[in-house]
Amino acid sequence: KVKGPKEPELMTLRLDMADFYQVLCLACNVSDVLQLPPNFVETAFTAADRDGGGDVDFEEFAAWYSSFSFSEQLVLNPEGQAMRELARKLGRQVVDVERFKDAFQKFDIDGSGFIEYWEFERLLKMLWKLPEIPHERLQKLWRDADKDSNGQIDFE
């Protein structure tokens, strides 16, 4: 059993900015506040310090936590946050982007995080149910897909 302050003492505790950032790191499951988006960190403290006194008392913290407890930074891991950000960027539903990512990973046979030419060829043969694809056609499709001509296709 963890022993903590008694209830009356708890109500008098205050968190300065550094203490609040430590609590924020614990809540967001990160080891350093620098791992969090700066605008989130600043907004969180400003919202928690409702009276502008430069620290957060128990009541302020409770009010802040009840309103921020469903924010992406508190409930999602970095991968989930990145997926949501990509969905917003693409104007798609998160579930669609997750489904696309799963399909992408299925065809990323070597697990490099990219679709290389040989994986692309294999993907098209499987999807089109063809034993071979004419080389010129495959090359054109590859050039269209490899937008930056770096020899690989990333998920985005």
Sequence and secondary structure as in RCSB ss.txt:
>XXXX:A:sequence
KVKGPKEPELMTLRLDMADFYQVLCLACNVSDVLQLPPNFVETAFTAADRDGGGDVDFEEFAAWYSSFSFSEQLV
LNPEGQAMRELARKLGRQVVDVERFKDAFQKFDIDGSGFIEYWEFERLLKMLWKLPEIPHERLQKLWRDADKDSN
GQIDFE
>XXXX:A:secstr
      HHHHTT EEEHHHHHHHHHHHHT SSGGGS HHHHHHHHHHH TT SSEEEHHHHHHHHHHHTTSHHHH
S HHHHHHHHHHHHHT  HHHHHHHHHHHHHH TT SSEEEHHHHHHHHHHHHT S   HHHHHHHHHHH TT S
SEEE  
